């Protein structure tokens, strides 16, 4: 079972663009949610306590992780653990 990865982004955010490039380069499937151009997503982000982009949510069964910023090292550690 693969994790569900959701990335909340601002389309003009440099770290968001770099994170998306890294995910695509590493062939990691993710759901992109634009908090600027989609009011429903902005509300979802706010209600979940989101403040900064990118914010990545990783769910693997009952295990859940939140990564703030384009912290690739942290994402790698989490994904290595969840893909074992």
Protein Blocks (a to p, Z undefined) as FASTA:
>chain_A
ZZdddddddfklmklmmmmmmmmmnopacddddfklmmklmmmmmmnopabdcdddddeh
jbccddedjdfklmmmmmmmmmZZ
